[in-house]
């Protein structure tokens, strides 16, 4: 690892909440000094933004079982090109990550094939079926940073209560998917006039609040650390705010798609816009943006979910849910910046600092002693996104042929270049 000086940069510091001109020095894979003003020598950043690398929570990688959709090699290249320096991966693979052996396989594959940091979550219950708790202690020893069944909501409240009690004793973090399964099962869009006009099965926004209220009641009872993976409706926010105000160990996330798109984008049954939870109303979208700004929602994620062409080229109701987002998360976030809704320090607080803190990771900061996991980007650089150029194996992005702004010029992990304008290294 060579020592480097990055000068003439616009330093985005989410910890201090500042956006200043200055320089940063790297040595031994860490940040060793940061300062304002000019400096001599080193790499000229030409006034572009230098920020902590994105810590993307909830990334789906298809290993084991669905490598044709996304493998660690392709996901790692996509992440590096998108300024993501750490992926926290989901356990909802075809073979669920529910034993130490599977977790060790995933960890080994990630280490061998990705240029960035990968920290896996493990399943909360065996086979994600909500009937029997996994070996949480052994999985933590094997490297699991959190426990989740993904969108397979545990319907047996007694089982979930036992899992939470056990996790509390071990200091483990549980990641929940707040939805009432009875109301949301089989839904394709959010409930309302648009769903009725299109004749599509829908779920009412209240299903999210009901699922969250149940989980928060169990958190209050057990004292476990809990993170809601995606909040997408305004009706769920008061419950979240009350839980935080009462001192519960609770955080929440939102996907970049729910911050920048709404239910009308589904248009004429465009399946690349079919997500889980579904895209919500414009009023809900604006409420999510405001909640990120005031800190009610802590984390912005891509919720990267690769799907192959065959699973998307189906009638809307039958098509698979999800969209890729590793490469598009940063330019999509720039929409919020250019609209004056969120500042760059606010965005990187939610995309870097807060996820690193919540999942016990050292990154997300521009401070002496922090890992030199960095992204250099031009927030104003315009381009037309062509999904065929995405580095992910699957190309299911809702932003295809969309004019976007914000281009990554350089990504470092531990002081090593993993992406530059010329391509992945």
RAJO-V980321 format. One record per backbone hydrogen bond with DSSP energy under -1.0 kcal/mol. NH is the residue of the N-H (numbers start at 0). CO is the residue of the C=O. E is the energy in kcal/mol with one decimal. If there is no record, write none. Layout:
nh = [NH:NH]
co = [CO:CO]
e = [E:E]
This chain:
nh = [3:5:6:8:9:10:11:12:16:17:19:21:22:23:24:25:26:29:30:31:32:34:36:42:44:46:47:48:49:50:52:53:54:55:57:58:59:61:65:68:69:74:75:76:77:78:79:80:81:82:83:84:85:86:87:88:89:92:94:96:97:102:103:104:105:106:107:108:109:110:111:112:113:116:118:120:121:122:125:127:128:133:135:138:139:140:141:142:143:144:146:147:151:152:156:159:160:161:162:163:164:165:166:167:168:169:171:173:174:175:178:183:184:186:187:188:190:195:196:197:198:199:202:206:207:208:209:210:211:212:213:214:215:216:217:218:219:220:221:222:225:226:227:228:230:235:239:240:241:242:243:244:245:246:247:249:250:252:253:255:260:262:264:265:266:268:269:272:273:284:285:286:287:288:289:290:291:292:293:295:296:297:298:299:300:304:312:313:317:318:319:321:323:328:331:332:333:334:336:337:338:339:340:341:346:347:348:349:350:351:352:353:355:356:357:358:359:360:368:369:371:372:373:374:375:376:377:382:384:388:389:396:400:401:403:405:406:408:409:410:411:412:414:415:417:418:419:422:424]
co = [25:23:42:21:47:19:49:17:12:12:10:8:34:5:32:3:29:26:369:24:24:22:20:4:6:7:44:376:9:374:372:82:350:85:87:87:303:69:61:65:65:70:71:72:73:74:75:76:77:79:78:53:53:116:55:118:58:90:63:90:95:98:99:100:101:102:103:104:105:106:107:108:109:84:86:88:145:96:131:124:125:123:133:134:135:136:137:139:138:119:172:121:148:150:154:155:156:157:158:159:160:161:162:163:164:165:166:224:146:226:176:179:180:183:200:200:202:191:192:193:194:194:188:203:204:204:205:206:207:208:209:210:211:212:213:214:215:216:217:218:248:173:250:175:252:232:235:236:237:238:239:240:241:243:242:247:225:227:298:300:256:279:261:262:263:266:265:269:270:280:281:282:283:284:285:286:287:288:289:290:290:251:251:349:253:322:308:311:314:314:310:273:395:324:327:328:329:331:332:333:334:336:335:335:342:343:344:345:346:347:347:348:351:352:353:354:356:355:30:366:28:370:411:50:409:48:406:403:401:385:386:394:384:398:382:380:377:375:375:418:373:415:371:412:410:410:422:419:417]
e = [-2.2:-3.2:-2.7:-2.4:-3.1:-3.1:-2.7:-2.3:-1.6:-1.6:-1.8:-2.6:-2.9:-2.4:-2.9:-3.2:-2.4:-1.7:-2.7:-2.5:-1.2:-2.3:-1.6:-3.2:-2.7:-3.0:-2.1:-2.4:-2.5:-2.5:-2.5:-2.6:-2.5:-2.5:-2.1:-2.0:-2.5:-1.6:-4.0:-1.8:-1.4:-2.6:-2.4:-1.9:-2.4:-2.6:-2.3:-2.0:-1.2:-1.2:-2.8:-1.8:-1.7:-2.5:-2.9:-1.2:-2.6:-1.5:-1.3:-1.6:-1.8:-2.3:-2.5:-1.9:-2.4:-2.6:-2.2:-2.5:-2.5:-2.2:-2.1:-1.7:-1.8:-2.4:-2.9:-2.3:-2.4:-3.1:-3.0:-2.2:-2.0:-2.1:-1.9:-2.6:-2.3:-2.0:-1.5:-1.4:-2.5:-2.2:-2.2:-2.3:-1.8:-1.5:-1.1:-2.2:-2.5:-2.1:-2.4:-2.5:-2.4:-2.4:-2.7:-2.5:-1.5:-1.1:-2.6:-2.4:-2.9:-2.3:-1.3:-1.9:-1.8:-1.9:-3.0:-1.6:-2.8:-2.0:-2.5:-1.9:-1.1:-1.7:-1.7:-2.1:-1.3:-1.1:-2.7:-2.0:-2.4:-3.0:-1.9:-2.0:-2.8:-2.0:-1.8:-2.2:-2.4:-1.7:-2.4:-3.1:-2.7:-2.6:-2.4:-3.1:-2.6:-1.0:-1.6:-2.8:-2.4:-2.1:-2.1:-2.5:-1.9:-1.5:-2.1:-2.0:-1.9:-2.3:-1.8:-2.4:-1.9:-3.1:-2.0:-1.4:-1.3:-1.7:-2.8:-1.7:-1.9:-2.3:-2.4:-1.8:-2.1:-2.1:-2.2:-2.1:-2.1:-2.1:-2.1:-1.1:-1.8:-1.7:-1.9:-2.0:-2.1:-2.6:-2.6:-2.1:-1.1:-1.7:-2.7:-2.4:-1.7:-1.6:-2.2:-2.2:-1.6:-1.1:-1.4:-3.1:-1.6:-1.6:-2.2:-1.3:-2.4:-2.6:-1.7:-1.6:-1.9:-1.9:-1.9:-3.2:-1.8:-2.4:-2.8:-2.0:-1.2:-3.4:-3.3:-2.2:-2.5:-2.1:-1.5:-2.5:-2.9:-2.5:-2.4:-2.3:-2.4:-2.1:-1.4:-2.3:-3.1:-2.0:-3.2:-2.2:-2.0:-3.1:-1.8:-2.4:-2.6:-2.6:-2.2:-1.7:-2.7:-1.4:-1.3:-2.0:-1.2]
